[in-house]
């Protein structure tokens, strides 16, 4: 029974881990910018969560399990909104981990 519980927990933890797309974005200057980007990216049905950091020029999107958002689509959404995408990286880091890392950095 104990082995079955461990197996179920392991499978569930893999299932809830979504991929994260991290983008370096220039042109972010205010909270209104952050809200606009958040709202725009959440319209995509593959988006699970969004993080926008003005200080780090970072926009991160976690995708729903088994779904993806093409780089070209992300770039178009951001450039159409007036921002400049300098790089896109796909990672396994969660948005919670990124948030924690940002909070720990010295000001």
C-alpha positions, 0 to 999 in steps of 0.5 A, a space after each residue: 500500500 505504501 509503494 502504491 501511495 508513493 507511486 500515485 504521488 510521484 505521478 501526480 507531481 509530474 502531471 502538475 508540473 507545466 513547462 515555463 516559457 521565460 522571455 526577456 522583454 524590453 519596453 516594460 515601464 509601469 504596472 499598467 504595462 504588466 497588467 496589459 501583458 498579463 491580460 493578453 497572455 492569459 487569453 491563450 487557452 494554453 496559458 496556466 499562469 503569467 508572471 511579469 517582472 518590470 525590474 527584471 524585464 522578464 515575462 514568464 508563462 507556464 503552460 497547461 500540461 501537454 500544451 504549448 505556445 509557439 515562440 512566434 505567437 508569443 513574440 507577435 502578441 508582445 510586439 503587437 502590444 508595443 514591446 520588444 522581445 529579446 529572447 525566449 527560453 523554455 525551462 522546467 522552473 515553476 513560476 513559484 520558483 521564479 517568484 521566490 528567486 526574484 524576491 531573494 535578490 538584493 535590491 
